[in-house]
């Protein structure tokens, strides 16, 4: 299995992937968070404003961070990248006569979903950015550092108290029916124990794929307010390679909510969707 490229920001946000943890979400966008190594802390800030990582008693490595009900967007200024993270609070259910979820099964489910979402969504599209008329030195440095195109990484985190989404995962017998779904308005997700297996899928117009569809990355798209594109009524029903259709590819249009939010965070920069 290929390893993920090293990403310092991801190391700051994530506890060991096998360990669920508290998501203490009070305070500003850079709320005080003790990192699991015990060596790094975050200093407080407010939504969409500059904050910094604190190392060895001094502030360094500035970030612009914004908390939304559906996730956290972090513009990592010194790296010239964007990091998006959702906290998932799990409810583990079972269809009789199956045994209850073991901790190992829970851990494997989350870690596999995390890897699939990261693999499909991260570093697939670079978001264009240019200077606004009121650009300051931070904005000029960021645009220069990124050469006007910013990579974005996506991550989910297993938490032990209410997160951005409540995720019900139902253990079902092999071959049993079960339809997964996301409600963006109520921040609820329902998945099934076999949803991490690649499978066939069809559009409403009877175009099918045999074994390439991944449910978790597709449902993740709904958590950032994306519609199904396999519907006959979708303008993108013919784009069967799209992750929101029956494929695995992220399209620029899938980042609309992210780009809209970025433009509320960094007044000196203007973010846009890449041209198709």
C-alpha positions as protocol buffer text, in pm:
chain_id: "A"
residue {
  index: 1
  type: UNK
  ca { x: 0 y: 0 z: 0 }
}
residue {
  index: 2
  type: UNK
  ca { x: 137 y: 343 z: -94 }
}
residue {
  index: 3
  type: UNK
  ca { x: 201 y: 575 z: 196 }
}
residue {
  index: 4
  type: UNK
  ca { x: 46 y: 920 z: 215 }
}
residue {
  index: 5
  type: UNK
  ca { x: 282 y: 1208 z: 143 }
}
residue {
  index: 6
  type: UNK
  ca { x: 392 y: 1368 z: 466 }
}
residue {
  index: 7
  type: UNK
  ca { x: 164 y: 1654 z: 560 }
}
residue {
  index: 8
  type: UNK
  ca { x: 259 y: 1846 z: 872 }
}
residue {
  index: 9
  type: UNK
  ca { x: -88 y: 1994 z: 914 }
}
residue {
  index: 10
  type: UNK
  ca { x: -246 y: 1652 z: 906 }
}
residue {
  index: 11
  type: UNK
  ca { x: -7 y: 1542 z: 1177 }
}
residue {
  index: 12
  type: UNK
  ca { x: -125 y: 1829 z: 1395 }
}
residue {
  index: 13
  type: UNK
  ca { x: -493 y: 1752 z: 1354 }
}
residue {
  index: 14
  type: UNK
  ca { x: -490 y: 1376 z: 1385 }
}
residue {
  index: 15
  type: UNK
  ca { x: -451 y: 1165 z: 1693 }
}
residue {
  index: 16
  type: UNK
  ca { x: -331 y: 810 z: 1622 }
}
residue {
  index: 17
  type: UNK
  ca { x: -588 y: 687 z: 1365 }
}
residue {
  index: 18
  type: UNK
  ca { x: -685 y: 383 z: 1568 }
}
residue {
  index: 19
  type: UNK
  ca { x: -785 y: 592 z: 1869 }
}
residue {
  index: 20
  type: UNK
  ca { x: -1118 y: 777 z: 1902 }
}
residue {
  index: 21
  type: UNK
  ca { x: -1084 y: 1097 z: 2100 }
}
residue {
  index: 22
  type: UNK
  ca { x: -1267 y: 1393 z: 2248 }
}
residue {
  index: 23
  type: UNK
  ca { x: -1352 y: 1670 z: 2004 }
}
residue {
  index: 24
  type: UNK
  ca { x: -1380 y: 1959 z: 2251 }
}
residue {
  index: 25
  type: UNK
  ca { x: -1529 y: 2220 z: 2020 }
}
residue {
  index: 26
  type: UNK
  ca { x: -1581 y: 2524 z: 2241 }
}
residue {
  index: 27
  type: UNK
  ca { x: -1406 y: 2852 z: 2175 }
}
residue {
  index: 28
  type: UNK
  ca { x: -1281 y: 3017 z: 1859 }
}
residue {
  index: 29
  type: UNK
  ca { x: -1161 y: 2870 z: 1535 }
}
residue {
  index: 30
  type: UNK
  ca { x: -817 y: 2797 z: 1677 }
}
residue {
  index: 31
  type: UNK
  ca { x: -957 y: 2672 z: 2005 }
}
residue {
  index: 32
  type: UNK
  ca { x: -699 y: 2547 z: 2253 }
}
residue {
  index: 33
  type: UNK
  ca { x: -625 y: 2188 z: 2159 }
}
residue {
  index: 34
  type: UNK
  ca { x: -363 y: 1967 z: 2318 }
}
residue {
  index: 35
  type: UNK
  ca { x: -199 y: 1761 z: 2048 }
}
residue {
  index: 36
  type: UNK
  ca { x: -157 y: 1394 z: 2132 }
}
residue {
  index: 37
  type: UNK
  ca { x: 224 y: 1407 z: 2138 }
}
residue {
  index: 38
  type: UNK
  ca { x: 193 y: 1650 z: 2428 }
}
residue {
  index: 39
  type: UNK
  ca { x: 443 y: 1884 z: 2263 }
}
residue {
  index: 40
  type: UNK
  ca { x: 223 y: 2117 z: 2059 }
}
residue {
  index: 41
  type: UNK
  ca { x: -71 y: 2340 z: 2148 }
}
residue {
  index: 42
  type: UNK
  ca { x: -292 y: 2573 z: 1949 }
}
residue {
  index: 43
  type: UNK
  ca { x: -355 y: 2930 z: 2057 }
}
residue {
  index: 44
  type: UNK
  ca { x: -702 y: 3079 z: 2050 }
}
residue {
  index: 45
  type: UNK
  ca { x: -837 y: 3272 z: 1752 }
}
residue {
  index: 46
  type: UNK
  ca { x: -1170 y: 3357 z: 1597 }
}
residue {
  index: 47
  type: UNK
  ca { x: -1350 y: 3227 z: 1291 }
}
residue {
  index: 48
  type: UNK
  ca { x: -1172 y: 3311 z: 969 }
}
residue {
  index: 49
  type: UNK
  ca { x: -898 y: 3511 z: 1140 }
}
residue {
  index: 50
  type: UNK
  ca { x: -526 y: 3455 z: 1174 }
}
residue {
  index: 51
  type: UNK
  ca { x: -413 y: 3214 z: 1442 }
}
residue {
  index: 52
  type: UNK
  ca { x: -87 y: 3034 z: 1503 }
}
residue {
  index: 53
  type: UNK
  ca { x: 59 y: 2713 z: 1625 }
}
residue {
  index: 54
  type: UNK
  ca { x: 253 y: 2751 z: 1947 }
}
residue {
  index: 55
  type: UNK
  ca { x: 582 y: 2565 z: 1967 }
}
residue {
  index: 56
  type: UNK
  ca { x: 819 y: 2588 z: 2260 }
}
residue {
  index: 57
  type: UNK
  ca { x: 642 y: 2890 z: 2404 }
}
residue {
  index: 58
  type: UNK
  ca { x: 648 y: 3100 z: 2088 }
}
residue {
  index: 59
  type: UNK
  ca { x: 386 y: 3145 z: 1817 }
}
residue {
  index: 60
  type: UNK
  ca { x: 480 y: 3035 z: 1467 }
}
residue {
  index: 61
  type: UNK
  ca { x: 334 y: 2881 z: 1153 }
}
residue {
  index: 62
  type: UNK
  ca { x: 21 y: 3095 z: 1099 }
}
residue {
  index: 63
  type: UNK
  ca { x: -312 y: 2954 z: 988 }
}
residue {
  index: 64
  type: UNK
  ca { x: -648 y: 3100 z: 890 }
}
residue {
  index: 65
  type: UNK
  ca { x: -916 y: 2866 z: 1025 }
}
residue {
  index: 66
  type: UNK
  ca { x: -1293 y: 2862 z: 999 }
}
residue {
  index: 67
  type: UNK
  ca { x: -1539 y: 2630 z: 1174 }
}
residue {
  index: 68
  type: UNK
  ca { x: -1861 y: 2548 z: 991 }
}
residue {
  index: 69
  type: UNK
  ca { x: -2135 y: 2308 z: 1106 }
}
residue {
  index: 70
  type: UNK
  ca { x: -2020 y: 2070 z: 831 }
}
residue {
  index: 71
  type: UNK
  ca { x: -1641 y: 2084 z: 890 }
}
residue {
  index: 72
  type: UNK
  ca { x: -1327 y: 2286 z: 956 }
}
residue {
  index: 73
  type: UNK
  ca { x: -1128 y: 2462 z: 682 }
}
residue {
  index: 74
  type: UNK
  ca { x: -767 y: 2548 z: 762 }
}
residue {
  index: 75
  type: UNK
  ca { x: -562 y: 2765 z: 525 }
}
residue {
  index: 76
  type: UNK
  ca { x: -206 y: 2667 z: 615 }
}
residue {
  index: 77
  type: UNK
  ca { x: -20 y: 2981 z: 517 }
}
residue {
  index: 78
  type: UNK
  ca { x: 337 y: 2860 z: 564 }
}
residue {
  index: 79
  type: UNK
  ca { x: 274 y: 2541 z: 361 }
}
residue {
  index: 80
  type: UNK
  ca { x: 61 y: 2700 z: 89 }
}
residue {
  index: 81
  type: UNK
  ca { x: -216 y: 2443 z: 124 }
}
residue {
  index: 82
  type: UNK
  ca { x: -569 y: 2391 z: 257 }
}
residue {
  index: 83
  type: UNK
  ca { x: -672 y: 2125 z: 507 }
}
residue {
  index: 84
  type: UNK
  ca { x: -1037 y: 2022 z: 550 }
}
residue {
  index: 85
  type: UNK
  ca { x: -1149 y: 1804 z: 837 }
}
residue {
  index: 86
  type: UNK
  ca { x: -1478 y: 1662 z: 967 }
}
residue {
  index: 87
  type: UNK
  ca { x: -1539 y: 1512 z: 1310 }
}
residue {
  index: 88
  type: UNK
  ca { x: -1748 y: 1192 z: 1291 }
}
residue {
  index: 89
  type: UNK
  ca { x: -1934 y: 1069 z: 1599 }
}
residue {
  index: 90
  type: UNK
  ca { x: -2028 y: 704 z: 1547 }
}
residue {
  index: 91
  type: UNK
  ca { x: -2331 y: 506 z: 1654 }
}
residue {
  index: 92
  type: UNK
  ca { x: -2261 y: 135 z: 1604 }
}
residue {
  index: 93
  type: UNK
  ca { x: -2570 y: -78 z: 1533 }
}
residue {
  index: 94
  type: UNK
  ca { x: -2622 y: -445 z: 1448 }
}
residue {
  index: 95
  type: UNK
  ca { x: -2884 y: -643 z: 1259 }
}
residue {
  index: 96
  type: UNK
  ca { x: -2966 y: -968 z: 1440 }
}
residue {
  index: 97
  type: UNK
  ca { x: -2836 y: -1230 z: 1463 }
}
residue {
  index: 98
  type: UNK
  ca { x: -2491 y: -1076 z: 1421 }
}
residue {
  index: 99
  type: UNK
  ca { x: -2264 y: -1014 z: 1721 }
}
residue {
  index: 100
  type: UNK
  ca { x: -2203 y: -659 z: 1846 }
}
residue {
  index: 101
  type: UNK
  ca { x: -1921 y: -456 z: 1691 }
}
residue {
  index: 102
  type: UNK
  ca { x: -1579 y: -526 z: 1843 }
}
residue {
  index: 103
  type: UNK
  ca { x: -1337 y: -241 z: 1898 }
}
residue {
  index: 104
  type: UNK
  ca { x: -1112 y: -386 z: 1628 }
}
residue {
  index: 105
  type: UNK
  ca { x: -1400 y: -387 z: 1379 }
}
residue {
  index: 106
  type: UNK
  ca { x: -1487 y: -26 z: 1464 }
}
residue {
  index: 107
  type: UNK
  ca { x: -1126 y: 81 z: 1426 }
}
residue {
  index: 108
  type: UNK
  ca { x: -1086 y: -99 z: 1093 }
}
residue {
  index: 109
  type: UNK
  ca { x: -1408 y: 51 z: 959 }
}
residue {
  index: 110
  type: UNK
  ca { x: -1308 y: 407 z: 1045 }
}
residue {
  index: 111
  type: UNK
  ca { x: -950 y: 374 z: 924 }
}
residue {
  index: 112
  type: UNK
  ca { x: -1058 y: 222 z: 593 }
}
residue {
  index: 113
  type: UNK
  ca { x: -1321 y: 492 z: 538 }
}
residue {
  index: 114
  type: UNK
  ca { x: -1061 y: 758 z: 620 }
}
residue {
  index: 115
  type: UNK
  ca { x: -809 y: 612 z: 374 }
}
residue {
  index: 116
  type: UNK
  ca { x: -1069 y: 582 z: 98 }
}
residue {
  index: 117
  type: UNK
  ca { x: -1192 y: 940 z: 145 }
}
residue {
  index: 118
  type: UNK
  ca { x: -837 y: 1075 z: 159 }
}
residue {
  index: 119
  type: UNK
  ca { x: -736 y: 874 z: -147 }
}
residue {
  index: 120
  type: UNK
  ca { x: -1029 y: 985 z: -363 }
}
residue {
  index: 121
  type: UNK
  ca { x: -1057 y: 1348 z: -254 }
}
residue {
  index: 122
  type: UNK
  ca { x: -714 y: 1474 z: -146 }
}
residue {
  index: 123
  type: UNK
  ca { x: -468 y: 1647 z: -381 }
}
residue {
  index: 124
  type: UNK
  ca { x: -686 y: 1582 z: -683 }
}
residue {
  index: 125
  type: UNK
  ca { x: -766 y: 1943 z: -765 }
}
residue {
  index: 126
  type: UNK
  ca { x: -570 y: 2262 z: -704 }
}
residue {
  index: 127
  type: UNK
  ca { x: -787 y: 2561 z: -626 }
}
residue {
  index: 128
  type: UNK
  ca { x: -697 y: 2878 z: -823 }
}
residue {
  index: 129
  type: UNK
  ca { x: -624 y: 3183 z: -609 }
}
residue {
  index: 130
  type: UNK
  ca { x: -537 y: 3539 z: -706 }
}
residue {
  index: 131
  type: UNK
  ca { x: -480 y: 3862 z: -522 }
}
residue {
  index: 132
  type: UNK
  ca { x: -770 y: 4085 z: -424 }
}
residue {
  index: 133
  type: UNK
  ca { x: -734 y: 4464 z: -456 }
}
residue {
  index: 134
  type: UNK
  ca { x: -690 y: 4489 z: -77 }
}
residue {
  index: 135
  type: UNK
  ca { x: -419 y: 4221 z: -62 }
}
residue {
  index: 136
  type: UNK
  ca { x: -170 y: 4252 z: 221 }
}
residue {
  index: 137
  type: UNK
  ca { x: 173 y: 4094 z: 259 }
}
residue {
  index: 138
  type: UNK
  ca { x: 26 y: 3768 z: 390 }
}
residue {
  index: 139
  type: UNK
  ca { x: -193 y: 3732 z: 83 }
}
residue {
  index: 140
  type: UNK
  ca { x: 91 y: 3818 z: -153 }
}
residue {
  index: 141
  type: UNK
  ca { x: 317 y: 3563 z: 14 }
}
residue {
  index: 142
  type: UNK
  ca { x: 46 y: 3294 z: 2 }
}
residue {
  index: 143
  type: UNK
  ca { x: -31 y: 3345 z: -368 }
}
residue {
  index: 144
  type: UNK
  ca { x: 342 y: 3348 z: -447 }
}
residue {
  index: 145
  type: UNK
  ca { x: 402 y: 3033 z: -241 }
}
residue {
  index: 146
  type: UNK
  ca { x: 123 y: 2843 z: -419 }
}
residue {
  index: 147
  type: UNK
  ca { x: 194 y: 2981 z: -767 }
}
residue {
  index: 148
  type: UNK
  ca { x: -176 y: 3066 z: -775 }
}
residue {
  index: 149
  type: UNK
  ca { x: -304 y: 2707 z: -733 }
}
residue {
  index: 150
  type: UNK
  ca { x: -365 y: 2560 z: -386 }
}
residue {
  index: 151
  type: UNK
  ca { x: -377 y: 2186 z: -305 }
}
residue {
  index: 152
  type: UNK
  ca { x: -643 y: 2066 z: -61 }
}
residue {
  index: 153
  type: UNK
  ca { x: -644 y: 1762 z: 170 }
}
residue {
  index: 154
  type: UNK
  ca { x: -956 y: 1599 z: 318 }
}
residue {
  index: 155
  type: UNK
  ca { x: -977 y: 1408 z: 644 }
}
residue {
  index: 156
  type: UNK
  ca { x: -1231 y: 1253 z: 882 }
}
residue {
  index: 157
  type: UNK
  ca { x: -1167 y: 1216 z: 1254 }
}
residue {
  index: 158
  type: UNK
  ca { x: -1332 y: 968 z: 1492 }
}
residue {
  index: 159
  type: UNK
  ca { x: -1455 y: 1153 z: 1801 }
}
residue {
  index: 160
  type: UNK
  ca { x: -1627 y: 1042 z: 2121 }
}
residue {
  index: 161
  type: UNK
  ca { x: -1870 y: 1329 z: 2158 }
}
residue {
  index: 162
  type: UNK
  ca { x: -2094 y: 1519 z: 1916 }
}
residue {
  index: 163
  type: UNK
  ca { x: -1902 y: 1610 z: 1601 }
}
residue {
  index: 164
  type: UNK
  ca { x: -1989 y: 1766 z: 1268 }
}
residue {
  index: 165
  type: UNK
  ca { x: -2176 y: 1450 z: 1168 }
}
residue {
  index: 166
  type: UNK
  ca { x: -2344 y: 1169 z: 1360 }
}
residue {
  index: 167
  type: UNK
  ca { x: -2262 y: 852 z: 1168 }
}
residue {
  index: 168
  type: UNK
  ca { x: -2476 y: 541 z: 1220 }
}
residue {
  index: 169
  type: UNK
  ca { x: -2297 y: 231 z: 1096 }
}
residue {
  index: 170
  type: UNK
  ca { x: -2508 y: -86 z: 1076 }
}
residue {
  index: 171
  type: UNK
  ca { x: -2344 y: -428 z: 1076 }
}
residue {
  index: 172
  type: UNK
  ca { x: -2539 y: -641 z: 829 }
}
residue {
  index: 173
  type: UNK
  ca { x: -2509 y: -1001 z: 706 }
}
residue {
  index: 174
  type: UNK
  ca { x: -2320 y: -1055 z: 383 }
}
residue {
  index: 175
  type: UNK
  ca { x: -2542 y: -982 z: 87 }
}
residue {
  index: 176
  type: UNK
  ca { x: -2816 y: -820 z: 295 }
}
residue {
  index: 177
  type: UNK
  ca { x: -2980 y: -507 z: 147 }
}
residue {
  index: 178
  type: UNK
  ca { x: -2903 y: -166 z: 290 }
}
residue {
  index: 179
  type: UNK
  ca { x: -2907 y: 183 z: 143 }
}
residue {
  index: 180
  type: UNK
  ca { x: -2665 y: 444 z: 273 }
}
residue {
  index: 181
  type: UNK
  ca { x: -2754 y: 812 z: 287 }
}
residue {
  index: 182
  type: UNK
  ca { x: -2657 y: 1157 z: 416 }
}
residue {
  index: 183
  type: UNK
  ca { x: -2880 y: 1436 z: 545 }
}
residue {
  index: 184
  type: UNK
  ca { x: -2683 y: 1759 z: 510 }
}
residue {
  index: 185
  type: UNK
  ca { x: -2942 y: 1961 z: 702 }
}
residue {
  index: 186
  type: UNK
  ca { x: -2941 y: 1742 z: 1014 }
}
residue {
  index: 187
  type: UNK
  ca { x: -2574 y: 1635 z: 978 }
}
residue {
  index: 188
  type: UNK
  ca { x: -2655 y: 1265 z: 981 }
}
residue {
  index: 189
  type: UNK
  ca { x: -2495 y: 978 z: 788 }
}
residue {
  index: 190
  type: UNK
  ca { x: -2604 y: 615 z: 765 }
}
residue {
  index: 191
  type: UNK
  ca { x: -2356 y: 356 z: 640 }
}
residue {
  index: 192
  type: UNK
  ca { x: -2336 y: -24 z: 644 }
}
residue {
  index: 193
  type: UNK
  ca { x: -2059 y: -265 z: 731 }
}
residue {
  index: 194
  type: UNK
  ca { x: -2009 y: -368 z: 367 }
}
residue {
  index: 195
  type: UNK
  ca { x: -1993 y: -12 z: 233 }
}
residue {
  index: 196
  type: UNK
  ca { x: -1614 y: -17 z: 221 }
}
residue {
  index: 197
  type: UNK
  ca { x: -1608 y: -295 z: -40 }
}
residue {
  index: 198
  type: UNK
  ca { x: -1579 y: -180 z: -403 }
}
residue {
  index: 199
  type: UNK
  ca { x: -1896 y: -266 z: -589 }
}
residue {
  index: 200
  type: UNK
  ca { x: -2091 y: -224 z: -907 }
}
residue {
  index: 201
  type: UNK
  ca { x: -2329 y: 68 z: -953 }
}
residue {
  index: 202
  type: UNK
  ca { x: -2569 y: 198 z: -1216 }
}
residue {
  index: 203
  type: UNK
  ca { x: -2709 y: 532 z: -1317 }
}
residue {
  index: 204
  type: UNK
  ca { x: -3082 y: 586 z: -1355 }
}
residue {
  index: 205
  type: UNK
  ca { x: -3017 y: 566 z: -1729 }
}
residue {
  index: 206
  type: UNK
  ca { x: -2883 y: 208 z: -1693 }
}
residue {
  index: 207
  type: UNK
  ca { x: -2515 y: 283 z: -1744 }
}
residue {
  index: 208
  type: UNK
  ca { x: -2327 y: 53 z: -1505 }
}
residue {
  index: 209
  type: UNK
  ca { x: -1982 y: -9 z: -1360 }
}
residue {
  index: 210
  type: UNK
  ca { x: -1886 y: -360 z: -1249 }
}
residue {
  index: 211
  type: UNK
  ca { x: -1664 y: -318 z: -945 }
}
residue {
  index: 212
  type: UNK
  ca { x: -1524 y: 34 z: -909 }
}
residue {
  index: 213
  type: UNK
  ca { x: -1773 y: 228 z: -700 }
}
residue {
  index: 214
  type: UNK
  ca { x: -1675 y: 329 z: -343 }
}
residue {
  index: 215
  type: UNK
  ca { x: -1965 y: 419 z: -116 }
}
residue {
  index: 216
  type: UNK
  ca { x: -1782 y: 608 z: 162 }
}
residue {
  index: 217
  type: UNK
  ca { x: -1610 y: 866 z: -64 }
}
residue {
  index: 218
  type: UNK
  ca { x: -1939 y: 913 z: -254 }
}
residue {
  index: 219
  type: UNK
  ca { x: -2136 y: 973 z: 67 }
}
residue {
  index: 220
  type: UNK
  ca { x: -1863 y: 1208 z: 188 }
}
residue {
  index: 221
  type: UNK
  ca { x: -1946 y: 1428 z: -111 }
}
residue {
  index: 222
  type: UNK
  ca { x: -2298 y: 1467 z: 24 }
}
residue {
  index: 223
  type: UNK
  ca { x: -2152 y: 1599 z: 352 }
}
residue {
  index: 224
  type: UNK
  ca { x: -2031 y: 1905 z: 160 }
}
residue {
  index: 225
  type: UNK
  ca { x: -2375 y: 1956 z: 3 }
}
residue {
  index: 226
  type: UNK
  ca { x: -2327 y: 1775 z: -327 }
}
residue {
  index: 227
  type: UNK
  ca { x: -2622 y: 1606 z: -502 }
}
residue {
  index: 228
  type: UNK
  ca { x: -2630 y: 1264 z: -665 }
}
residue {
  index: 229
  type: UNK
  ca { x: -2523 y: 1286 z: -1028 }
}
residue {
  index: 230
  type: UNK
  ca { x: -2642 y: 939 z: -1131 }
}
residue {
  index: 231
  type: UNK
  ca { x: -3002 y: 1060 z: -1135 }
}
residue {
  index: 232
  type: UNK
  ca { x: -3166 y: 1093 z: -1476 }
}
residue {
  index: 233
  type: UNK
  ca { x: -3252 y: 1452 z: -1386 }
}
residue {
  index: 234
  type: UNK
  ca { x: -2891 y: 1549 z: -1310 }
}
residue {
  index: 235
  type: UNK
  ca { x: -2711 y: 1766 z: -1567 }
}
residue {
  index: 236
  type: UNK
  ca { x: -2405 y: 1547 z: -1500 }
}
residue {
  index: 237
  type: UNK
  ca { x: -2566 y: 1204 z: -1545 }
}
residue {
  index: 238
  type: UNK
  ca { x: -2345 y: 1135 z: -1846 }
}
residue {
  index: 239
  type: UNK
  ca { x: -2027 y: 1202 z: -1642 }
}
residue {
  index: 240
  type: UNK
  ca { x: -2012 y: 847 z: -1511 }
}
residue {
  index: 241
  type: UNK
  ca { x: -1647 y: 881 z: -1396 }
}
residue {
  index: 242
  type: UNK
  ca { x: -1751 y: 1140 z: -1134 }
}
residue {
  index: 243
  type: UNK
  ca { x: -1740 y: 1036 z: -767 }
}
residue {
  index: 244
  type: UNK
  ca { x: -2093 y: 1177 z: -725 }
}
residue {
  index: 245
  type: UNK
  ca { x: -2207 y: 960 z: -1014 }
}
residue {
  index: 246
  type: UNK
  ca { x: -2080 y: 599 z: -1034 }
}
residue {
  index: 247
  type: UNK
  ca { x: -1706 y: 671 z: -1066 }
}
residue {
  index: 248
  type: UNK
  ca { x: -1416 y: 782 z: -848 }
}
residue {
  index: 249
  type: UNK
  ca { x: -1305 y: 1119 z: -986 }
}
residue {
  index: 250
  type: UNK
  ca { x: -1344 y: 1456 z: -815 }
}
residue {
  index: 251
  type: UNK
  ca { x: -1455 y: 1742 z: -1040 }
}
residue {
  index: 252
  type: UNK
  ca { x: -1399 y: 2116 z: -985 }
}
residue {
  index: 253
  type: UNK
  ca { x: -1773 y: 2166 z: -934 }
}
residue {
  index: 254
  type: UNK
  ca { x: -1752 y: 1942 z: -626 }
}
residue {
  index: 255
  type: UNK
  ca { x: -1553 y: 2208 z: -440 }
}
residue {
  index: 256
  type: UNK
  ca { x: -1812 y: 2486 z: -474 }
}
residue {
  index: 257
  type: UNK
  ca { x: -1902 y: 2499 z: -102 }
}
residue {
  index: 258
  type: UNK
  ca { x: -1534 y: 2493 z: -5 }
}
residue {
  index: 259
  type: UNK
  ca { x: -1448 y: 2777 z: -245 }
}
residue {
  index: 260
  type: UNK
  ca { x: -1745 y: 2986 z: -132 }
}
residue {
  index: 261
  type: UNK
  ca { x: -1628 y: 2952 z: 228 }
}
residue {
  index: 262
  type: UNK
  ca { x: -1263 y: 3026 z: 146 }
}
residue {
  index: 263
  type: UNK
  ca { x: -1371 y: 3357 z: -3 }
}
residue {
  index: 264
  type: UNK
  ca { x: -1518 y: 3452 z: 334 }
}
residue {
  index: 265
  type: UNK
  ca { x: -1197 y: 3366 z: 519 }
}
residue {
  index: 266
  type: UNK
  ca { x: -908 y: 3546 z: 350 }
}
residue {
  index: 267
  type: UNK
  ca { x: -1000 y: 3901 z: 236 }
}
residue {
  index: 268
  type: UNK
  ca { x: -672 y: 3949 z: 49 }
}
residue {
  index: 269
  type: UNK
  ca { x: -730 y: 3648 z: -179 }
}
residue {
  index: 270
  type: UNK
  ca { x: -993 y: 3549 z: -432 }
}
residue {
  index: 271
  type: UNK
  ca { x: -1046 y: 3173 z: -473 }
}
residue {
  index: 272
  type: UNK
  ca { x: -1226 y: 3020 z: -771 }
}
residue {
  index: 273
  type: UNK
  ca { x: -1310 y: 2685 z: -927 }
}
residue {
  index: 274
  type: UNK
  ca { x: -1061 y: 2554 z: -1185 }
}
residue {
  index: 275
  type: UNK
  ca { x: -1169 y: 2583 z: -1546 }
}
residue {
  index: 276
  type: UNK
  ca { x: -1291 y: 2254 z: -1691 }
}
